[in-house]
Amino acid sequence: MSNIKSLAVLSLGLLALSSCANQPQAEKSKAMIFTVADTGTTTTLNAGQSFEVKLLGTPTAGYSWEVQTLPAGVVLVDKTSEPENPEGRAQRMVGGNDWSRFHFKTISGPTDLQGTAGQALVLRYARPWEFEAGKPAEQIWQMQIVVKPGS
């Protein structure tokens, strides 16, 4: 009987640990995803909410998407890249486009409504060395972000 109880407790513990291990992926799947179609729009998010921006680029030609400005109350959590055509990469094809995925999280809202003006998330698409030399970005993606304070 004692062995059965021990086995039951161990099983419940493993089940709890496995659900915790999957939590970050579940949180990512709940994140809102914005694309090139969302540029120039405004969105309102709750404090603590995650969201992604997914944009296509050509890093093999030196172009990349980078954060130019972050609104107050928004932090960049992670940036990942994945090929547009994974099968081609698996076959060792050279070149091609990549999806840049920026993972953000809101951490706080403004203390008053006046604090929401000019809160734009801006991403630029450029060759870093050309941008640093003063050449304007090839593309700009931006979105006004309003973060509602937590309740």
VMD Tcl script that builds the backbone (N, CA, C; Angstrom):
set m [mol new atoms 453]
animate dup $m
set s [atomselect $m all]
$s set {name element resname resid chain x y z} {
  {N N MET 1 A 0.833 -1.200 0.000}
  {CA C MET 1 A 0.000 0.000 0.000}
  {C C MET 1 A 0.865 1.245 0.000}
  {N N SER 2 A 1.937 1.243 0.781}
  {CA C SER 2 A 2.834 2.391 0.873}
  {C C SER 2 A 3.485 2.683 -0.481}
  {N N ASN 3 A 3.839 1.627 -1.212}
  {CA C ASN 3 A 4.453 1.810 -2.529}
  {C C ASN 3 A 3.468 2.430 -3.515}
  {N N ILE 4 A 2.215 2.094 -3.406}
  {CA C ILE 4 A 1.199 2.646 -4.298}
  {C C ILE 4 A 1.035 4.137 -4.039}
  {N N LYS 5 A 1.010 4.533 -2.745}
  {CA C LYS 5 A 0.906 5.953 -2.401}
  {C C LYS 5 A 2.118 6.717 -2.917}
  {N N SER 6 A 3.299 6.156 -2.734}
  {CA C SER 6 A 4.529 6.809 -3.210}
  {C C SER 6 A 4.494 6.983 -4.721}
  {N N LEU 7 A 4.057 5.959 -5.415}
  {CA C LEU 7 A 3.964 6.024 -6.867}
  {C C LEU 7 A 2.943 7.066 -7.309}
  {N N ALA 8 A 1.833 7.162 -6.594}
  {CA C ALA 8 A 0.807 8.144 -6.916}
  {C C ALA 8 A 1.333 9.568 -6.707}
  {N N VAL 9 A 2.030 9.802 -5.592}
  {CA C VAL 9 A 2.595 11.123 -5.312}
  {C C VAL 9 A 3.647 11.481 -6.358}
  {N N LEU 10 A 4.498 10.536 -6.710}
  {CA C LEU 10 A 5.518 10.759 -7.725}
  {C C LEU 10 A 4.878 11.087 -9.075}
  {N N SER 11 A 3.837 10.375 -9.432}
  {CA C SER 11 A 3.139 10.625 -10.707}
  {C C SER 11 A 2.530 12.014 -10.740}
  {N N LEU 12 A 1.893 12.410 -9.642}
  {CA C LEU 12 A 1.304 13.755 -9.574}
  {C C LEU 12 A 2.381 14.823 -9.664}
  {N N GLY 13 A 3.518 14.592 -9.011}
  {CA C GLY 13 A 4.626 15.547 -9.071}
  {C C GLY 13 A 5.156 15.692 -10.483}
  {N N LEU 14 A 5.334 14.584 -11.172}
  {CA C LEU 14 A 5.816 14.631 -12.564}
  {C C LEU 14 A 4.818 15.328 -13.475}
  {N N LEU 15 A 3.541 15.093 -13.246}
  {CA C LEU 15 A 2.501 15.748 -14.038}
  {C C LEU 15 A 2.539 17.258 -13.827}
  {N N ALA 16 A 2.715 17.682 -12.593}
  {CA C ALA 16 A 2.793 19.118 -12.291}
  {C C ALA 16 A 4.017 19.742 -12.937}
  {N N LEU 17 A 5.155 19.055 -12.862}
  {CA C LEU 17 A 6.373 19.579 -13.479}
  {C C LEU 17 A 6.239 19.678 -14.997}
  {N N SER 18 A 5.631 18.693 -15.615}
  {CA C SER 18 A 5.492 18.729 -17.070}
  {C C SER 18 A 4.576 19.863 -17.508}
  {N N SER 19 A 3.561 20.168 -16.722}
  {CA C SER 19 A 2.680 21.280 -17.093}
  {C C SER 19 A 3.403 22.616 -16.931}
  {N N CYS 20 A 4.294 22.726 -15.948}
  {CA C CYS 20 A 5.080 23.956 -15.778}
  {C C CYS 20 A 6.071 24.109 -16.916}
  {N N ALA 21 A 6.652 23.018 -17.364}
  {CA C ALA 21 A 7.633 23.085 -18.444}
  {C C ALA 21 A 6.995 23.568 -19.739}
  {N N ASN 22 A 5.738 23.293 -19.940}
  {CA C ASN 22 A 5.058 23.699 -21.165}
  {C C ASN 22 A 4.480 25.101 -21.083}
  {N N GLN 23 A 4.514 25.729 -19.952}
  {CA C GLN 23 A 3.872 27.024 -19.765}
  {C C GLN 23 A 4.416 28.112 -20.690}
  {N N PRO 24 A 5.739 28.300 -20.843}
  {CA C PRO 24 A 6.199 29.363 -21.735}
  {C C PRO 24 A 5.690 29.200 -23.169}
  {N N GLN 25 A 5.660 27.977 -23.690}
  {CA C GLN 25 A 5.165 27.759 -25.043}
  {C C GLN 25 A 3.681 28.097 -25.117}
  {N N ALA 26 A 2.933 27.745 -24.092}
  {CA C ALA 26 A 1.510 28.068 -24.074}
  {C C ALA 26 A 1.322 29.573 -24.055}
  {N N GLU 27 A 2.176 30.277 -23.310}
  {CA C GLU 27 A 2.076 31.738 -23.251}
  {C C GLU 27 A 2.373 32.338 -24.621}
  {N N LYS 28 A 3.376 31.787 -25.338}
  {CA C LYS 28 A 3.693 32.292 -26.671}
  {C C LYS 28 A 2.536 32.074 -27.629}
  {N N SER 29 A 1.850 30.929 -27.505}
  {CA C SER 29 A 0.755 30.649 -28.430}
  {C C SER 29 A -0.424 31.585 -28.198}
  {N N LYS 30 A -0.557 32.147 -26.996}
  {CA C LYS 30 A -1.622 33.085 -26.699}
  {C C LYS 30 A -1.293 34.495 -27.171}
  {N N ALA 31 A -0.042 34.741 -27.508}
  {CA C ALA 31 A 0.390 36.077 -27.886}
  {C C ALA 31 A -0.275 36.519 -29.187}
  {N N MET 32 A -0.618 37.795 -29.244}
  {CA C MET 32 A -1.138 38.362 -30.489}
  {C C MET 32 A 0.034 38.475 -31.456}
  {N N ILE 33 A -0.216 38.241 -32.742}
  {CA C ILE 33 A 0.842 38.329 -33.747}
  {C C ILE 33 A 0.475 39.420 -34.740}
  {N N PHE 34 A 1.377 40.393 -34.887}
  {CA C PHE 34 A 1.194 41.484 -35.825}
  {C C PHE 34 A 2.150 41.291 -37.002}
  {N N THR 35 A 1.694 41.688 -38.198}
  {CA C THR 35 A 2.479 41.515 -39.418}
  {C C THR 35 A 2.578 42.840 -40.162}
  {N N VAL 36 A 3.122 42.775 -41.364}
  {CA C VAL 36 A 3.268 43.976 -42.193}
  {C C VAL 36 A 1.912 44.655 -42.421}
  {N N ALA 37 A 0.846 43.896 -42.423}
  {CA C ALA 37 A -0.497 44.456 -42.632}
  {C C ALA 37 A -0.926 45.367 -41.477}
  {N N ASP 38 A -0.287 45.243 -40.323}
  {CA C ASP 38 A -0.672 46.025 -39.149}
  {C C ASP 38 A 0.098 47.338 -39.009}
  {N N THR 39 A 1.034 47.612 -39.908}
  {CA C THR 39 A 1.813 48.836 -39.784}
  {C C THR 39 A 0.904 50.056 -39.881}
  {N N GLY 40 A 1.182 51.044 -39.034}
  {CA C GLY 40 A 0.400 52.271 -39.024}
  {C C GLY 40 A -0.865 52.205 -38.198}
  {N N THR 41 A -1.109 51.091 -37.540}
  {CA C THR 41 A -2.333 50.956 -36.741}
  {C C THR 41 A -2.041 51.252 -35.268}
  {N N THR 42 A -3.093 51.243 -34.482}
  {CA C THR 42 A -2.993 51.431 -33.040}
  {C C THR 42 A -3.630 50.229 -32.363}
  {N N THR 43 A -3.010 49.759 -31.293}
  {CA C THR 43 A -3.586 48.659 -30.526}
  {C C THR 43 A -3.500 48.979 -29.042}
  {N N THR 44 A -4.466 48.482 -28.305}
  {CA C THR 44 A -4.483 48.646 -26.856}
  {C C THR 44 A -4.274 47.279 -26.232}
  {N N LEU 45 A -3.296 47.182 -25.339}
  {CA C LEU 45 A -2.951 45.928 -24.688}
  {C C LEU 45 A -3.017 46.103 -23.178}
  {N N ASN 46 A -3.231 45.016 -22.478}
  {CA C ASN 46 A -3.224 45.033 -21.021}
  {C C ASN 46 A -1.799 44.886 -20.507}
  {N N ALA 47 A -1.525 45.453 -19.350}
  {CA C ALA 47 A -0.224 45.256 -18.716}
  {C C ALA 47 A -0.024 43.761 -18.474}
  {N N GLY 48 A 1.145 43.256 -18.805}
  {CA C GLY 48 A 1.447 41.840 -18.655}
  {C C GLY 48 A 1.139 41.001 -19.878}
  {N N GLN 49 A 0.619 41.608 -20.929}
  {CA C GLN 49 A 0.238 40.869 -22.133}
  {C C GLN 49 A 1.436 40.724 -23.075}
  {N N SER 50 A 1.563 39.566 -23.704}
  {CA C SER 50 A 2.617 39.306 -24.678}
  {C C SER 50 A 2.082 39.517 -26.085}
  {N N PHE 51 A 2.988 39.913 -26.974}
  {CA C PHE 51 A 2.633 40.010 -28.390}
  {C C PHE 51 A 3.883 39.827 -29.234}
  {N N GLU 52 A 3.672 39.516 -30.515}
  {CA C GLU 52 A 4.774 39.303 -31.447}
  {C C GLU 52 A 4.592 40.181 -32.668}
  {N N VAL 53 A 5.715 40.497 -33.289}
  {CA C VAL 53 A 5.710 41.122 -34.605}
  {C C VAL 53 A 6.509 40.184 -35.503}
  {N N LYS 54 A 5.902 39.779 -36.613}
  {CA C LYS 54 A 6.514 38.818 -37.538}
  {C C LYS 54 A 6.637 39.487 -38.898}
  {N N LEU 55 A 7.906 39.687 -39.354}
  {CA C LEU 55 A 8.166 40.389 -40.609}
  {C C LEU 55 A 9.166 39.604 -41.455}
  {N N LEU 56 A 8.986 39.657 -42.760}
  {CA C LEU 56 A 9.848 38.936 -43.691}
  {C C LEU 56 A 11.028 39.806 -44.110}
  {N N GLY 57 A 12.208 39.224 -44.136}
  {CA C GLY 57 A 13.415 39.952 -44.529}
  {C C GLY 57 A 14.358 39.072 -45.330}
  {N N THR 58 A 15.453 39.670 -45.757}
  {CA C THR 58 A 16.456 38.966 -46.552}
  {C C THR 58 A 17.826 39.140 -45.903}
  {N N PRO 59 A 18.095 38.408 -44.822}
  {CA C PRO 59 A 19.383 38.558 -44.149}
  {C C PRO 59 A 20.575 38.127 -45.001}
  {N N THR 60 A 20.343 37.258 -45.978}
  {CA C THR 60 A 21.447 36.817 -46.836}
  {C C THR 60 A 21.955 37.948 -47.730}
  {N N ALA 61 A 21.171 39.019 -47.860}
  {CA C ALA 61 A 21.606 40.203 -48.602}
  {C C ALA 61 A 22.045 41.311 -47.634}
  {N N GLY 62 A 22.097 40.987 -46.344}
  {CA C GLY 62 A 22.552 41.942 -45.350}
  {C C GLY 62 A 21.454 42.731 -44.677}
  {N N TYR 63 A 20.213 42.555 -45.116}
  {CA C TYR 63 A 19.102 43.314 -44.535}
  {C C TYR 63 A 18.538 42.599 -43.326}
  {N N SER 64 A 18.230 43.371 -42.292}
  {CA C SER 64 A 17.618 42.784 -41.105}
  {C C SER 64 A 16.654 43.784 -40.479}
  {N N TRP 65 A 15.699 43.242 -39.749}
  {CA C TRP 65 A 14.760 44.045 -38.981}
  {C C TRP 65 A 15.342 44.240 -37.596}
  {N N GLU 66 A 15.306 45.474 -37.104}
  {CA C GLU 66 A 15.791 45.807 -35.772}
  {C C GLU 66 A 14.817 46.760 -35.100}
  {N N VAL 67 A 14.779 46.734 -33.782}
  {CA C VAL 67 A 13.945 47.663 -33.032}
  {C C VAL 67 A 14.606 49.039 -33.072}
  {N N GLN 68 A 13.857 50.029 -33.507}
  {CA C GLN 68 A 14.360 51.403 -33.494}
  {C C GLN 68 A 13.904 52.124 -32.230}
  {N N THR 69 A 12.606 52.024 -31.897}
  {CA C THR 69 A 12.112 52.621 -30.647}
  {C C THR 69 A 11.082 51.699 -30.001}
  {N N LEU 70 A 11.120 51.683 -28.690}
  {CA C LEU 70 A 10.160 50.923 -27.888}
  {C C LEU 70 A 9.312 51.906 -27.095}
  {N N PRO 71 A 8.005 51.717 -27.071}
  {CA C PRO 71 A 7.178 52.590 -26.222}
  {C C PRO 71 A 7.403 52.273 -24.752}
  {N N ALA 72 A 7.116 53.241 -23.913}
  {CA C ALA 72 A 7.211 53.019 -22.471}
  {C C ALA 72 A 6.270 51.892 -22.079}
  {N N GLY 73 A 6.729 51.013 -21.216}
  {CA C GLY 73 A 5.895 49.916 -20.744}
  {C C GLY 73 A 5.946 48.681 -21.611}
  {N N VAL 74 A 6.815 48.663 -22.628}
  {CA C VAL 74 A 6.962 47.497 -23.505}
  {C C VAL 74 A 8.432 47.088 -23.504}
  {N N VAL 75 A 8.687 45.798 -23.337}
  {CA C VAL 75 A 10.059 45.296 -23.373}
  {C C VAL 75 A 10.185 44.215 -24.439}
  {N N LEU 76 A 11.367 44.159 -25.050}
  {CA C LEU 76 A 11.687 43.101 -25.994}
  {C C LEU 76 A 12.151 41.898 -25.192}
  {N N VAL 77 A 11.460 40.783 -25.345}
  {CA C VAL 77 A 11.783 39.567 -24.611}
  {C C VAL 77 A 12.764 38.717 -25.402}
  {N N ASP 78 A 12.552 38.630 -26.721}
  {CA C ASP 78 A 13.352 37.718 -27.537}
  {C C ASP 78 A 13.175 38.081 -29.007}
  {N N LYS 79 A 14.185 37.774 -29.801}
  {CA C LYS 79 A 14.084 37.906 -31.253}
  {C C LYS 79 A 14.576 36.591 -31.850}
  {N N THR 80 A 13.761 36.013 -32.722}
  {CA C THR 80 A 14.143 34.771 -33.383}
  {C C THR 80 A 14.015 34.940 -34.887}
  {N N SER 81 A 14.606 34.000 -35.599}
  {CA C SER 81 A 14.553 34.018 -37.053}
  {C C SER 81 A 14.322 32.593 -37.544}
  {N N GLU 82 A 13.489 32.477 -38.558}
  {CA C GLU 82 A 13.233 31.157 -39.135}
  {C C GLU 82 A 13.100 31.319 -40.644}
  {N N PRO 83 A 13.572 30.348 -41.407}
  {CA C PRO 83 A 13.506 30.473 -42.860}
  {C C PRO 83 A 12.071 30.465 -43.380}
  {N N GLU 84 A 11.847 31.235 -44.410}
  {CA C GLU 84 A 10.531 31.228 -45.063}
  {C C GLU 84 A 10.290 29.871 -45.708}
  {N N ASN 85 A 11.354 29.253 -46.219}
  {CA C ASN 85 A 11.264 27.970 -46.900}
  {C C ASN 85 A 12.184 26.969 -46.189}
  {N N PRO 86 A 11.710 26.360 -45.086}
  {CA C PRO 86 A 12.568 25.431 -44.340}
  {C C PRO 86 A 13.036 24.232 -45.174}
  {N N GLU 87 A 12.213 23.784 -46.119}
  {CA C GLU 87 A 12.600 22.634 -46.956}
  {C C GLU 87 A 13.821 22.972 -47.806}
  {N N GLY 88 A 13.849 24.200 -48.321}
  {CA C GLY 88 A 15.003 24.620 -49.118}
  {C C GLY 88 A 16.272 24.675 -48.298}
  {N N ARG 89 A 16.158 25.172 -47.074}
  {CA C ARG 89 A 17.341 25.223 -46.194}
  {C C ARG 89 A 17.810 23.816 -45.860}
  {N N ALA 90 A 16.864 22.903 -45.659}
  {CA C ALA 90 A 17.221 21.521 -45.339}
  {C C ALA 90 A 17.979 20.884 -46.499}
  {N N GLN 91 A 17.708 21.357 -47.720}
  {CA C GLN 91 A 18.397 20.847 -48.905}
  {C C GLN 91 A 19.642 21.669 -49.215}
  {N N ARG 92 A 20.041 22.536 -48.264}
  {CA C ARG 92 A 21.246 23.366 -48.353}
  {C C ARG 92 A 21.193 24.395 -49.478}
  {N N MET 93 A 19.985 24.878 -49.778}
  {CA C MET 93 A 19.844 25.947 -50.758}
  {C C MET 93 A 20.365 27.245 -50.139}
  {N N VAL 94 A 21.063 28.022 -50.925}
  {CA C VAL 94 A 21.657 29.265 -50.449}
  {C C VAL 94 A 20.679 30.413 -50.684}
  {N N GLY 95 A 20.686 31.385 -49.767}
  {CA C GLY 95 A 19.846 32.570 -49.925}
  {C C GLY 95 A 18.456 32.356 -49.377}
  {N N GLY 96 A 17.570 33.221 -49.803}
  {CA C GLY 96 A 16.191 33.111 -49.371}
  {C C GLY 96 A 15.846 34.101 -48.275}
  {N N ASN 97 A 14.582 34.128 -47.962}
  {CA C ASN 97 A 14.061 35.054 -46.964}
  {C C ASN 97 A 13.895 34.359 -45.623}
  {N N ASP 98 A 13.918 35.170 -44.575}
  {CA C ASP 98 A 13.691 34.678 -43.224}
  {C C ASP 98 A 12.583 35.492 -42.571}
  {N N TRP 99 A 11.840 34.833 -41.700}
  {CA C TRP 99 A 10.865 35.523 -40.862}
  {C C TRP 99 A 11.574 35.979 -39.601}
  {N N SER 100 A 11.565 37.256 -39.331}
  {CA C SER 100 A 12.050 37.787 -38.058}
  {C C SER 100 A 10.859 37.873 -37.135}
  {N N ARG 101 A 11.006 37.282 -35.949}
  {CA C ARG 101 A 9.921 37.286 -34.965}
  {C C ARG 101 A 10.420 37.992 -33.708}
  {N N PHE 102 A 9.771 39.079 -33.384}
  {CA C PHE 102 A 10.084 39.844 -32.184}
  {C C PHE 102 A 9.029 39.517 -31.138}
  {N N HIS 103 A 9.462 39.076 -29.973}
  {CA C HIS 103 A 8.558 38.728 -28.877}
  {C C HIS 103 A 8.630 39.844 -27.833}
  {N N PHE 104 A 7.503 40.501 -27.588}
  {CA C PHE 104 A 7.431 41.617 -26.656}
  {C C PHE 104 A 6.482 41.279 -25.513}
  {N N LYS 105 A 6.636 42.027 -24.434}
  {CA C LYS 105 A 5.709 41.904 -23.311}
  {C C LYS 105 A 5.489 43.294 -22.733}
  {N N THR 106 A 4.244 43.576 -22.392}
  {CA C THR 106 A 3.934 44.845 -21.742}
  {C C THR 106 A 4.181 44.670 -20.248}
  {N N ILE 107 A 4.789 45.684 -19.647}
  {CA C ILE 107 A 5.105 45.561 -18.227}
  {C C ILE 107 A 4.338 46.545 -17.358}
  {N N SER 108 A 3.878 47.631 -17.944}
  {CA C SER 108 A 3.120 48.599 -17.150}
  {C C SER 108 A 2.356 49.522 -18.079}
  {N N GLY 109 A 1.354 50.147 -17.527}
  {CA C GLY 109 A 0.579 51.120 -18.280}
  {C C GLY 109 A 0.934 52.525 -17.838}
  {N N PRO 110 A 0.502 53.521 -18.587}
  {CA C PRO 110 A 0.768 54.902 -18.186}
  {C C PRO 110 A -0.003 55.253 -16.915}
  {N N THR 111 A 0.517 56.196 -16.165}
  {CA C THR 111 A -0.165 56.594 -14.936}
  {C C THR 111 A -1.317 57.531 -15.219}
  {N N ASP 112 A -1.329 58.134 -16.403}
  {CA C ASP 112 A -2.457 58.976 -16.811}
  {C C ASP 112 A -2.635 58.866 -18.320}
  {N N LEU 113 A -3.752 59.313 -18.816}
  {CA C LEU 113 A -4.030 59.185 -20.247}
  {C C LEU 113 A -3.121 60.052 -21.100}
  {N N GLN 114 A -2.537 61.106 -20.527}
  {CA C GLN 114 A -1.613 61.948 -21.290}
  {C C GLN 114 A -0.354 61.164 -21.664}
  {N N GLY 115 A -0.036 60.131 -20.902}
  {CA C GLY 115 A 1.178 59.355 -21.136}
  {C C GLY 115 A 1.105 58.443 -22.346}
  {N N THR 116 A -0.048 58.375 -23.009}
  {CA C THR 116 A -0.173 57.459 -24.138}
  {C C THR 116 A 0.248 58.082 -25.458}
  {N N ALA 117 A 0.390 59.384 -25.530}
  {CA C ALA 117 A 0.734 60.034 -26.796}
  {C C ALA 117 A 2.147 59.649 -27.228}
  {N N GLY 118 A 2.302 59.378 -28.514}
  {CA C GLY 118 A 3.618 59.102 -29.067}
  {C C GLY 118 A 4.235 57.792 -28.643}
  {N N GLN 119 A 3.443 56.840 -28.218}
  {CA C GLN 119 A 3.973 55.561 -27.762}
  {C C GLN 119 A 4.045 54.578 -28.927}
  {N N ALA 120 A 4.960 54.814 -29.844}
  {CA C ALA 120 A 5.053 53.973 -31.042}
  {C C ALA 120 A 6.168 52.951 -30.917}
  {N N LEU 121 A 5.853 51.739 -31.324}
  {CA C LEU 121 A 6.860 50.704 -31.513}
  {C C LEU 121 A 7.315 50.852 -32.964}
  {N N VAL 122 A 8.603 51.056 -33.169}
  {CA C VAL 122 A 9.120 51.264 -34.524}
  {C C VAL 122 A 10.224 50.251 -34.793}
  {N N LEU 123 A 10.074 49.515 -35.893}
  {CA C LEU 123 A 11.090 48.578 -36.361}
  {C C LEU 123 A 11.600 49.073 -37.712}
  {N N ARG 124 A 12.889 48.965 -37.924}
  {CA C ARG 124 A 13.470 49.407 -39.200}
  {C C ARG 124 A 14.097 48.214 -39.924}
  {N N TYR 125 A 14.025 48.266 -41.239}
  {CA C TYR 125 A 14.587 47.222 -42.091}
  {C C TYR 125 A 15.709 47.870 -42.887}
  {N N ALA 126 A 16.935 47.469 -42.611}
  {CA C ALA 126 A 18.083 48.100 -43.256}
  {C C ALA 126 A 19.300 47.195 -43.145}
  {N N ARG 127 A 20.317 47.563 -43.895}
  {CA C ARG 127 A 21.636 46.979 -43.683}
  {C C ARG 127 A 22.271 47.807 -42.578}
  {N N PRO 128 A 22.668 47.183 -41.489}
  {CA C PRO 128 A 23.144 47.951 -40.333}
  {C C PRO 128 A 24.267 48.937 -40.664}
  {N N TRP 129 A 25.225 48.545 -41.481}
  {CA C TRP 129 A 26.345 49.432 -41.787}
  {C C TRP 129 A 25.904 50.630 -42.623}
  {N N GLU 130 A 24.910 50.448 -43.494}
  {CA C GLU 130 A 24.404 51.582 -44.279}
  {C C GLU 130 A 23.590 52.525 -43.396}
  {N N PHE 131 A 22.801 51.966 -42.483}
  {CA C PHE 131 A 21.997 52.792 -41.583}
  {C C PHE 131 A 22.916 53.633 -40.698}
  {N N GLU 132 A 23.978 53.005 -40.174}
  {CA C GLU 132 A 24.928 53.728 -39.328}
  {C C GLU 132 A 25.651 54.818 -40.106}
  {N N ALA 133 A 25.805 54.650 -41.420}
  {CA C ALA 133 A 26.469 55.648 -42.258}
  {C C ALA 133 A 25.517 56.764 -42.673}
  {N N GLY 134 A 24.263 56.702 -42.228}
  {CA C GLY 134 A 23.315 57.776 -42.498}
  {C C GLY 134 A 22.296 57.493 -43.588}
  {N N LYS 135 A 22.374 56.326 -44.230}
  {CA C LYS 135 A 21.372 55.982 -45.237}
  {C C LYS 135 A 20.071 55.623 -44.516}
  {N N PRO 136 A 18.936 56.151 -44.995}
  {CA C PRO 136 A 17.667 55.819 -44.324}
  {C C PRO 136 A 17.327 54.339 -44.483}
  {N N ALA 137 A 16.500 53.883 -43.594}
  {CA C ALA 137 A 16.053 52.494 -43.636}
  {C C ALA 137 A 15.272 52.233 -44.928}
  {N N GLU 138 A 15.335 51.000 -45.394}
  {CA C GLU 138 A 14.583 50.596 -46.586}
  {C C GLU 138 A 13.088 50.571 -46.294}
  {N N GLN 139 A 12.732 50.130 -45.092}
  {CA C GLN 139 A 11.336 50.064 -44.677}
  {C C GLN 139 A 11.237 50.418 -43.193}
  {N N ILE 140 A 10.096 50.944 -42.821}
  {CA C ILE 140 A 9.781 51.216 -41.423}
  {C C ILE 140 A 8.443 50.553 -41.120}
  {N N TRP 141 A 8.392 49.832 -40.016}
  {CA C TRP 141 A 7.144 49.254 -39.518}
  {C C TRP 141 A 6.884 49.923 -38.182}
  {N N GLN 142 A 5.660 50.433 -38.004}
  {CA C GLN 142 A 5.355 51.060 -36.712}
  {C C GLN 142 A 3.916 50.819 -36.311}
  {N N MET 143 A 3.726 50.842 -35.002}
  {CA C MET 143 A 2.399 50.660 -34.432}
  {C C MET 143 A 2.336 51.453 -33.134}
  {N N GLN 144 A 1.241 52.185 -32.964}
  {CA C GLN 144 A 1.001 52.879 -31.700}
  {C C GLN 144 A 0.530 51.838 -30.688}
  {N N ILE 145 A 1.183 51.799 -29.544}
  {CA C ILE 145 A 0.841 50.844 -28.492}
  {C C ILE 145 A 0.327 51.624 -27.288}
  {N N VAL 146 A -0.864 51.300 -26.845}
  {CA C VAL 146 A -1.416 51.868 -25.624}
  {C C VAL 146 A -1.502 50.721 -24.625}
  {N N VAL 147 A -0.832 50.870 -23.490}
  {CA C VAL 147 A -0.840 49.823 -22.463}
  {C C VAL 147 A -1.780 50.256 -21.344}
  {N N LYS 148 A -2.822 49.446 -21.149}
  {CA C LYS 148 A -3.758 49.726 -20.050}
  {C C LYS 148 A -3.132 49.220 -18.761}
  {N N PRO 149 A -3.223 50.010 -17.701}
  {CA C PRO 149 A -2.679 49.564 -16.414}
  {C C PRO 149 A -3.384 48.302 -15.935}
  {N N GLY 150 A -2.643 47.487 -15.180}
  {CA C GLY 150 A -3.226 46.273 -14.595}
  {C C GLY 150 A -4.268 46.627 -13.558}
  {N N SER 151 A -5.198 45.709 -13.341}
  {CA C SER 151 A -6.253 45.987 -12.359}
  {C C SER 151 A -5.922 45.405 -11.023}
}
mol reanalyze $m
mol bondsrecalc $m
mol representation Tube
mol addrep $m
